Amino acid sequence: MTGIPFPIEQGHVRAFARALGEDADVVPPTFPIAFAQFDPDWGLRMRPGAPWNGSGAGPGESSGGGGGLHAEQEFEYFRPIRVGETLTARKREGRTWSKTGGRGVLNFAERHVDFFDADEELVARSTTVSVTVTPKTDDTPEAGR
């Protein structure tokens, strides 16, 4: 099974930890999000000559992508991540569900990134939940019905 290599480099870990105000000799618990720097398809990764998410017409406006709200982020560990190893990141879709709210229908989508070591053992998992809103119309049922 293929995936995206994610090298756990001491300098990257140190810079990430310092940005959080944490001990630079330990891999911080949220470090797997740094995988984005190695994913050529990551929507928030800057690309020379291409508009960047954040370079839209105004604050908070995206110049592309699906929009929505980053609602939740969770990291699950099966063993510690070690400096010097290279993990393989594999992305996959998770559950989807909807809930009717006062402004319309809230559409939730879960995405996972699983991180495997050289022995194909699962080391960590990142789960993200995003929300988009389908605006309320006259025929949208009221919340709680």
C-alpha positions in Angstrom: 0.0 0.0 0.0 1.4 3.4 -0.9 1.5 6.6 1.1 3.3 9.8 1.6 6.7 9.6 3.4 6.9 11.8 6.6 10.5 12.0 7.9 10.7 12.8 11.6 13.6 15.2 11.6 15.2 16.7 14.7 15.2 20.2 13.3 11.5 20.1 12.2 10.5 18.7 15.7 12.6 21.4 17.4 11.0 24.2 15.4 7.5 22.8 15.9 8.1 22.5 19.7 9.6 25.9 20.0 6.6 27.4 18.2 4.4 25.8 20.9 6.7 26.9 23.7 7.4 23.3 24.5 10.5 21.2 25.2 12.4 20.9 21.9 13.8 17.4 22.7 10.4 15.7 22.7 8.1 15.1 19.8 5.0 17.2 20.7 1.6 15.5 20.8 0.3 17.5 17.9 3.4 17.1 15.7 1.6 14.8 13.1 -0.1 17.8 11.7 3.3 18.8 10.4 2.8 16.0 7.8 1.0 18.7 5.7 4.5 20.0 4.8 5.2 16.8 2.9 1.7 16.3 1.3 1.7 17.8 -2.2 -2.1 17.9 -2.3 -2.6 19.6 1.1 -4.9 22.5 0.6 -3.1 24.8 3.0 0.4 24.2 1.5 1.8 27.2 -0.4 2.7 26.6 -4.0 4.9 29.1 -6.0 2.8 31.0 -8.5 -0.5 29.7 -7.2 -3.0 31.6 -5.0 -2.8 30.5 -1.4 -5.7 29.9 1.0 -5.6 33.2 2.7 -4.8 35.2 -0.3 -8.5 35.7 -1.1 -10.3 39.0 -1.5 -10.6 39.6 2.2 -9.9 38.2 5.7 -10.9 34.6 6.1 -11.9 34.2 2.4 -10.5 31.2 0.6 -9.3 31.5 -3.0 -10.3 27.9 -3.6 -11.3 24.7 -1.8 -14.5 23.5 -0.1 -14.7 26.1 2.7 -16.3 25.1 5.9 -15.2 25.0 9.5 -12.4 22.9 11.0 -14.5 21.7 14.0 -12.3 19.0 15.6 -8.8 17.5 15.6 -7.8 14.4 17.5 -4.5 12.5 17.7 -4.4 8.9 18.8 -1.0 7.2 19.5 -0.2 3.5 19.5 3.4 4.1 20.4 5.7 7.2 20.7 6.9 8.9 17.5 10.7 8.8 17.4 13.1 11.3 15.9 15.0 9.8 13.0 12.3 7.5 11.7 10.3 8.0 8.5 6.6 7.3 8.8 4.3 6.6 5.9 1.0 8.7 6.0 -2.1 7.2 4.4 -5.2 9.4 4.1 -8.7 8.0 4.1 -12.3 9.3 4.5 -14.2 8.6 7.7 -17.9 9.0 8.7 -20.3 11.6 7.4 -23.4 12.8 9.1 -25.8 15.7 9.2 -27.8 17.7 11.8 -30.4 20.3 11.3 -29.7 23.5 13.1 -31.1 27.0 13.3 -29.3 28.2 10.2 -29.8 25.1 8.1 -28.3 21.7 7.8 -24.8 21.1 9.3 -22.9 18.5 7.3 -20.1 16.8 9.1 -17.2 14.9 7.5 -14.4 13.0 9.2 -11.0 12.5 7.6 -8.2 10.3 8.9 -4.5 10.2 8.3 -2.9 6.9 9.6 0.9 6.9 10.2 2.8 3.7 9.8 6.4 2.8 10.6 8.9 0.9 8.4 7.4 -2.4 9.8 3.9 -1.4 8.6 2.8 -1.0 12.3 0.3 1.8 13.0 2.0 4.4 15.1 -0.5 7.3 15.2 -3.8 8.5 13.7 -5.0 12.0 13.1 -8.8 12.5 12.8 -10.2 15.8 11.6 -13.9 16.7 11.5 -15.0 19.6 9.3 -18.5 21.2 9.0 -20.2 22.8 6.1 -23.6 24.5 6.2 -26.4 24.0 3.7 -28.4 27.3 4.4 -31.9 27.0 5.7 -34.7 27.2 3.1 -38.5 27.5 3.6 -38.8 23.6 3.5 -35.9 22.9 5.9 -37.3 21.1 9.0 -36.8 22.9 12.3 -34.1 21.7 14.6 -35.2 19.0 17.0 -37.9 17.5 14.8 
